[in-house]
C-alpha cells in the first residue's frame, strides 16, 4: 500500500485534472516504447547483416530458461514450494575460508566458443559440519531449485553429478556439449551466489574412451590419463566455486566399474587415483578430494560386485586413504532406523522386506557402514548420499524392482530418520558433511516410482505435484549447529 493517498472530496476539480494527467503519461510511455523498439530493430538488422548471433557471440551471457525441458521432452510441472532468494554473494552458513578477494579464472578451464567462467564468490570448504541435499540439477528452473535448497531448506551444501559423457561426447570437439557446459556454468554460479558449497561427483566416461561397452553399465576410460585431463578441466574452470570433488562412484559394482580386465578391487581404483589426484591438486590444492563412495552391497561375485568392507580393506592395504582428503560414503537406510547396528538383533515383524532381519549383514545398517568405514580408514568421512525410500503418498501402487523396502517406510519414518541421521553424523566428530538423496528426482527423471529406473523418486522429499513431504519440513526446521 502507498504511504500517501488523496481524497477526491477535498478538491472538486480532482477528476478532470487526473484524466488529463493520465492521458499525458500514457502518450509519453507510448513514445518511449516506440523509440526503443525502433532502436532495437536497427540493431537487429545491423547484427544480422554482420552475420553475428547471440549464440556465437562470447560477449552474450548465458541465461537459463525459466523452464528447462526434461529428458523425455515434457516441461516440468510447476512446483508447489514457493522459494525466496538470497541476495547475490551471500556466504555459506558456517565457518568459511575466503580464497581470494577477487574472482579469477584458470586458463586450463577454457572452452572453445564459451566465455571464461568467473566464480562470483570464491572460497574453500567450511570446517564446520555441513548439511546438504542432491538435486537433479540440469532439469527444471536452476535458480528456483537452488533457492529451495539454500533458503527454504536452509542447507549449505549441494551435490551435482557431472557425467563426463555429457560434457565431452567427442574427444576433440568440445563445442558439441556447449549447452551442457552453459547449464553447468549457470548452476554453479547461481548456487555459489546463494551460499551453497558445491560437491561435484564426476562419473561415467564417454564411449569413445572405453573399449568395453555393456548396456546400462559404465566405467572409467581405458587410458586413465584421459580422466585426469577431464577432471583437471572441470576443476580449473570452476575453481573457487566448487569446494569438493568425488572421484567416481560405487566402484565396487560392475554397473559403475566395467573395464577390459574385469577387475573390481580397491587396487584397481587406487591406480585411477594415482593418475587423477595429482591433476586435480595441480589446479586447486585447496579442494576436498573424496574417494568415490562404495555401494553398500555386502555381496561379492567375481566381475560383478565386491563386498564394500572387503573393498575398503583392499583400499587401505594399498595406501588409498593417503591419496584423498575424505572417504566417500553412501548410506542406503533400507528399512532400518539409522541408530541400529546390523548385529543388534533388531526386528520389525511387520516389515515385508526381510533382508535386514532374516539375513543380517553390515551393509543393511546406516550406523554399521559409517563406523565400519571409519574404523578401517581412520580418515574423515564425507557422506555424499544418504536417505530412506518411501512409497507412501506417491500416487502409484507397487515399488521399483529390488526396492521392496520402500513399502515398509512411511513418510514420517523418512523424515524422522533423515534428521536422526544428520545428528549421528554431526555427533560422530569424523563426518565433514552429509548429502541427502534427494530433493526433486520424482518430478524430473521421467519414470514413475513403481517402474524400473524409478527408484530415485521414492527417496525424494517432495510429492509428484511438488508439495513437500514430511521430510522436507523436517529438514527445513531441524537445528543446524
Buried (B, 14 or more C-beta within 10 A) or exposed (E): EEEEEEEEEEEEEEEEEEEEEEEEEEEEEEEEEEEEEEEEEEEEEEEEEEEEEEEEEEEEEBEBEEBBEBEEEEEBBEBEBEBEBBEEEBBBBBEBEEBEEEBEBBEBBBBEEBBBBBBBBBBBBBEBBBBBBBBBBBBBBBBBBBBBBBBBBBBBBBBBBBBBBBBBBEEEEBEEBBEBBBBBBBBBBBBBBBBBBBBBBBBBBBEEBBEEEEEEEBBBBBEBEBBBBBBBBBBBBBBBBBBBBBBBBBBBBBBBBBBEEEBBBBEBBBBBBBBBBEBBBEBBEBBBBBBBBBBBBBBBEEEBBBBBBBBBBBBBEBEBBEBBBBBBBBBBBBBBBBBBBBEEEBEBEEBEBBBBBEEBBBBBBBBBBBBBBBEBBEBBBBBBBBBBBBBBEBEEEEBBEEBBBBBBBBBBBBBBBBBBBBBBBBEBEBBBBBBBBBBBBBBBBBBBBBBEEBBBBBBBBBBBEBEBBBBBBBBBEBEBE
